[in-house]
Amino acid sequence: MTHARTQRLEAEIQRVLAALIAREVKDPRVGNVTVTAVSLAPDMKNARVYFTPFAARHPPGQVQAALGHAAGFLRGELGRRLALRYAPRLEFVFDDSVEGAARLSGLIDRAVAADAAAAAGDGPPEEPPAAAPSSPDPPAR
């Protein structure tokens, strides 16, 4: 299957799963879930569905277990709504990239504030950042 067709199918799966999870899954552990991405295997037999709980009352592990429990239902509905001959098996994976991005953004904001304070002369002198360990240069050829 071509790469463009796979990407279109991943986008359609993401759209349909987001609607199904929001409207059809009645498990209270799921709550509001954002489907961030879908990765379809080359043979189209498996789909890895990345999700992020939005304002969740339950930890991501419980949300993942609830989605795994509903995977059979979601697979059947997905096949019917997209008219697929073979619906892929769904594997739900917690997407922590949003939390990582928020953490990095906080670090950047603190560094900018520290630079501004040091430039204004209000704060203590800034310590130079610790140098990252450098790897030896590869041999020249």
Residue pairs with C-beta under 8 A, 6 or more apart in sequence:
1 42
1 44
6 40
6 42
6 44
9 40
9 44
9 82
10 37
10 38
10 39
10 40
10 47
11 38
12 82
13 38
13 40
13 47
13 49
13 78
13 82
13 88
14 35
14 37
14 38
14 49
16 77
16 78
16 81
16 82
17 35
17 38
17 49
17 74
17 78
17 90
18 34
18 35
20 74
20 77
20 78
20 81
21 30
21 33
21 35
21 67
21 70
21 74
22 32
22 33
24 73
24 74
24 77
25 66
25 67
25 70
25 73
25 74
27 66
27 69
27 70
29 58
29 62
29 63
29 65
29 66
30 63
30 66
30 67
30 70
31 53
31 54
31 55
31 56
31 57
31 58
31 63
32 53
32 54
32 55
32 56
33 51
33 52
33 53
33 54
33 56
33 63
33 67
34 51
34 52
34 53
34 54
35 49
35 50
35 51
36 50
36 51
36 52
36 95
36 97
36 98
37 49
37 50
37 95
38 47
38 48
38 49
38 50
39 47
39 48
39 50
40 46
40 47
40 88
41 47
41 48
41 88
44 86
44 88
45 86
45 88
45 89
46 88
46 89
46 91
47 88
47 89
47 90
47 91
48 91
48 93
49 67
49 90
49 91
49 92
49 93
50 93
50 94
50 95
51 63
51 64
51 67
51 92
51 93
51 94
51 95
52 94
52 95
52 98
53 60
53 63
56 63
58 66
60 94
60 96
61 94
63 94
64 92
64 93
64 94
67 74
67 92
68 92
71 89
71 90
71 91
71 92
74 90
75 87
75 88
75 89
75 90
76 87
78 84
78 87
78 88
78 90
79 86
79 87
114 123
114 126
115 126
117 123
118 124
118 125
118 126
